[in-house]
Amino acid sequence: MTTLEAALIKEQGVTFVVAAVRDSVIDNISEAERMIATISVSFRCPAVLIGAHSHRTRGRRDLVQFLSHVHISRLPWRKWSLAA
């Protein structure tokens, strides 16, 4: 079982998840894409990754654009347990 810190967002009719990951995941495109796919399947919605320290994002362009206007402290963060 894997623990993930993430925020489930419902905005303008779109549900998506924002997951905090190590900055090194954001820097590695193939690892980031794998992580996005895995999280998307687990949550059954699109996923965006955010670097835990750098706060850089990776994911669907429209969702990343939306997040650029929201301070991360305003997201409903919680810990999720995902099956490995």
N, C-alpha and C positions, 0 to 999 in steps of 0.2 A: 504494500500500500504506500502511495506517495502523498505527501502533504504539500499543498500549494496555497499560497496567499493570492487571492483573486477577488475581483469585484464583478458581480453580475449586474449589468446595466440594461435598462429598458428605456429607450429614448426614441421618440418620433416613430413608433411602431417597429423599431428594430431592437432585438435582444442580442447582446453580445457580452463576452467576458474579457476582462482585462486581467492578465496574470503577471505578477512580479517574478522576474527571473534574474539570474546572474547577468551582469553586464557582458560577460564573455559570450553568452548565448545570443545576445543582440548583435554582437560583432561577427558571429559566424552564421552566414546566410543559410547554409544547408541545415545546421542544427536548429536555427530559429524556425525555419519552415517546417521541420519535423515536429517541433514542439507546438507550433500553431495547429498543425493537423491533429496531433494527439489531443490537445485541449479542446479543439472544436468538436471532435467526436465525443469526448467525455461529457461536455456540456450541451451538445446538440445545438450549437450556435457558433457564429464566427468568433474568433479569438484574436486579441491584440496582446502583444508582449510589451512590457515596460521594464527597462533596466532598473534593478533594485537601488542602485546608487546614482547612475547617470540620468535616469528618467527618460532616456531615449526610447522611442517606440518602434515597433515593427508589426506590420499587419495590413489589413485591408485599408486602402488609401482614405476612403470616406470616414472610416472609424478613427483612424489616426488623426485626421483633420479635426474631427469632433473633439477628440481628447486634447488637442492643442489649445482648446479654449476652456478647459476645465482643470482646476488645480487638483493634483492627485490626492490631496488630503480630503477632498470632498467626495471621493468615491467610497462606496459601501464595502470596504475591505473586510474579508473574513478568511479563516483558514478552511480549506476544503480537503477532504480525503478522497483520492482517486485510486481506483484499482490499477495496479501496475501492469 
